[in-house]
Structure formats: C-alpha cells, structure tokens
C-alpha cells in the first residue's frame, strides 16, 4: 500500500523530521496517555468489584466491566483467539504510527492525533497482555434506559485522536 506524501506548508506543516529527536514529544504524549489510562484502570480495579457501579450524575456512572473483544465488545464472545489478534493489531499499529510520526514529526496536528491513537492502543494492549481483557469503567447513560458501552481513557484517546486525524486530513485537503 503506497502512502501519500504529506505536503509541507507554512501553517501547520513544517515538514518532516529525519532525526529521532522529532519523535520524542510524540512518544512522550503517547506515554502520558498510557500512564493515565493504566493508573485509572488500576485505581478502579482496586476500588470496585466486578460490575459494581457508582452513580456520579444523572447520566454518568463509574462501573468496573471487562471487555474481551474490541470496540463495543466486538468479538467478545469468541473463544479467546481475539485477545491475540487485537494485541497483534495494536502492536503493528503502534509500529506503523511510530514510523509515520518520525517521518512527519513537524506536523503537529497529525502527530498529536497519531500519538493519542498509539497511546490508547498500547494502553489496551497492556490490559490484554496482563489480564486477558480490557478494563472499562466510564458508563454514560440516558435515563438509566440506554447505556452507551462502557469505555476507558485509552478508548477516549483513540476517539479524540481519530477526530483530530480527520480534522487534519480535511484541513490538508482544503489547502
């Protein structure tokens, strides 16, 4: 699969960086996401029993649940192979993202998006390796009738990173 060359402009894109030093801020951001994600999961795991819920507001609970699948519990009911599959995808994605961030280190929005995605992916990979499942605990709901699937900080970082990636692409295409 060929990758498109990302043009450099005077606004957002200061070109690519060939030195490893350009990677440091982006890897640092990914590491911060991983740290926040893991600390939050450890805290919730120690404070809550499985499926225990604490109502915070009329639309938000903290609850400890486990997800053996991917987003929205995709493939969660399978026999266990999905743990290794999603772990491999996360590691391959992190390697490719590192390559992209090194190649485009001067493109702030692009690399911020990638760092958030990588930090989130690796946060969930750590869970799969340590526990065999991902720890989720953020539960948003409407009138206790409809509950959005529980998620975690890693999932949030991936979603925010994806939104920033789309924004970056739209801005790039517009120019």
C-alpha positions as CSV (number, residue, x, y, z in Angstrom):
1,X,0.0,0.0,0.0
2,X,1.5,3.3,-1.1
3,X,1.4,6.3,1.3
4,X,0.6,9.7,0.1
5,X,3.3,12.3,0.6
6,X,2.0,14.9,3.0
7,X,2.8,18.4,1.7
8,X,4.6,21.0,3.9
9,X,3.0,24.4,4.3
10,X,3.9,27.4,6.4
11,X,0.8,27.0,8.6
12,X,0.5,23.5,10.2
13,X,3.1,21.5,8.3
14,X,6.7,22.4,9.0
15,X,7.9,19.4,7.0
16,X,9.2,16.1,8.2
17,X,11.9,15.4,10.6
18,X,14.5,12.7,9.9
19,X,16.0,12.8,13.4
20,X,14.8,10.7,16.3
21,X,14.6,13.8,18.4
22,X,11.5,14.9,16.5
23,X,9.8,11.7,17.8
24,X,10.4,12.5,21.5
25,X,7.4,14.8,22.1
26,X,5.0,12.5,20.3
27,X,6.2,9.4,22.1
28,X,6.0,11.4,25.3
29,X,2.4,12.2,24.6
30,X,1.6,8.6,23.9
31,X,3.4,7.6,27.2
32,X,1.3,10.1,29.1
33,X,-1.9,8.6,27.7
34,X,-0.7,5.1,28.6
35,X,0.2,6.2,32.2
36,X,-3.1,8.0,32.7
37,X,-5.0,5.0,31.3
38,X,-3.2,2.4,33.4
39,X,-3.4,4.4,36.6
40,X,-7.1,5.0,36.2
41,X,-7.7,1.3,35.5
42,X,-5.6,0.1,38.5
43,X,-7.5,2.6,40.7
44,X,-10.9,1.5,39.5
45,X,-9.9,-2.2,39.8
46,X,-8.8,-1.7,43.4
47,X,-11.9,0.4,44.4
48,X,-14.6,-1.6,42.7
49,X,-15.7,-5.2,42.5
50,X,-16.6,-6.5,39.0
51,X,-19.9,-4.9,37.8
52,X,-20.1,-2.7,40.8
53,X,-21.5,0.8,39.9
54,X,-21.2,4.2,41.5
55,X,-23.7,6.8,40.2
56,X,-21.9,10.1,39.7
57,X,-24.5,12.2,37.9
58,X,-27.9,11.5,36.3
59,X,-26.1,10.5,33.1
60,X,-22.8,9.1,34.2
61,X,-21.6,6.1,36.4
62,X,-18.3,4.5,37.2
63,X,-18.6,0.8,36.8
64,X,-16.0,-1.9,36.5
65,X,-16.5,-4.2,33.5
66,X,-14.2,-6.3,31.3
67,X,-14.2,-6.4,27.5
68,X,-12.5,-9.4,25.9
69,X,-13.3,-8.0,22.4
70,X,-12.7,-4.7,20.7
71,X,-14.8,-1.6,20.5
72,X,-18.4,-2.1,21.6
73,X,-17.4,-5.6,22.7
74,X,-16.9,-6.7,19.1
75,X,-15.9,-10.4,19.1
76,X,-16.0,-10.5,22.9
77,X,-17.9,-13.8,23.0
78,X,-15.3,-15.7,20.9
79,X,-13.1,-18.4,22.3
80,X,-10.1,-16.3,23.2
81,X,-8.2,-16.0,19.9
82,X,-9.4,-12.4,19.7
83,X,-7.1,-11.5,22.6
84,X,-4.0,-12.3,20.5
85,X,-5.5,-10.9,17.3
86,X,-6.2,-7.5,18.9
87,X,-2.9,-7.5,20.7
88,X,-1.1,-8.0,17.4
89,X,-3.1,-5.3,15.7
90,X,-2.3,-2.9,18.5
91,X,1.4,-3.6,18.3
92,X,1.5,-3.4,14.5
93,X,-0.4,-0.2,14.6
94,X,2.0,1.3,17.2
95,X,5.0,0.4,15.0
96,X,3.4,1.9,11.9
97,X,2.4,5.0,13.8
98,X,5.9,5.4,15.1
99,X,7.2,5.3,11.6
100,X,4.6,7.9,10.5
101,X,5.4,10.2,13.4
102,X,9.1,10.0,12.7
103,X,8.5,10.8,9.0
104,X,6.2,13.7,9.8
105,X,7.4,14.9,13.2
106,X,7.0,18.5,12.3
107,X,3.2,18.2,11.5
108,X,1.8,18.9,14.9
109,X,-1.9,18.1,14.5
110,X,-1.2,14.9,12.5
111,X,1.3,13.7,15.1
112,X,-0.8,14.7,18.0
113,X,-3.6,12.6,16.5
114,X,-1.3,9.6,16.0
115,X,0.2,9.9,19.4
116,X,-3.3,9.8,21.0
117,X,-4.2,6.8,18.9
118,X,-1.0,5.0,19.7
119,X,-1.2,5.7,23.4
120,X,-4.8,4.4,23.5
121,X,-4.0,1.3,21.5
122,X,-1.0,0.4,23.7
123,X,-3.0,1.1,26.9
124,X,-5.5,-1.5,25.8
125,X,-2.7,-3.9,24.6
126,X,-1.2,-3.8,28.1
127,X,-4.6,-4.8,29.5
128,X,-4.9,-7.7,27.1
129,X,-1.4,-8.9,27.9
130,X,-1.7,-8.6,31.7
131,X,-5.4,-9.6,32.3
132,X,-6.7,-11.2,29.1
133,X,-9.3,-8.4,28.7
134,X,-9.6,-4.6,28.6
135,X,-10.8,-2.9,31.8
136,X,-13.6,-0.4,31.1
137,X,-15.3,1.9,33.6
138,X,-16.8,5.0,32.1
139,X,-20.5,4.5,31.7
140,X,-22.7,7.2,30.2
141,X,-26.4,6.6,30.0
142,X,-29.7,8.2,29.3
143,X,-32.4,7.9,32.0
144,X,-30.9,4.6,33.0
145,X,-32.6,3.2,29.9
146,X,-29.9,3.3,27.3
147,X,-26.3,2.8,28.3
148,X,-23.5,3.7,25.9
149,X,-21.0,0.8,26.0
150,X,-18.5,1.4,28.9
151,X,-15.1,2.6,27.9
152,X,-11.9,3.9,29.3
153,X,-9.2,6.6,28.9
154,X,-7.4,4.6,26.2
155,X,-10.6,4.4,24.2
156,X,-11.2,8.1,24.7
157,X,-7.7,8.9,23.4
158,X,-8.3,6.8,20.3
159,X,-11.5,8.5,19.5
160,X,-10.1,12.0,20.1
161,X,-7.0,11.0,18.0
162,X,-9.3,9.8,15.2
163,X,-11.3,13.0,15.2
164,X,-8.1,15.1,15.1
165,X,-6.8,12.9,12.3
166,X,-9.9,13.5,10.3
167,X,-9.7,17.3,11.0
168,X,-6.0,17.3,9.9
169,X,-6.9,15.5,6.7
170,X,-9.8,17.9,5.9
171,X,-7.5,20.9,6.5
172,X,-4.8,19.4,4.4
173,X,-7.2,18.6,1.5
174,X,-8.7,22.1,1.7
175,X,-5.2,23.6,1.1
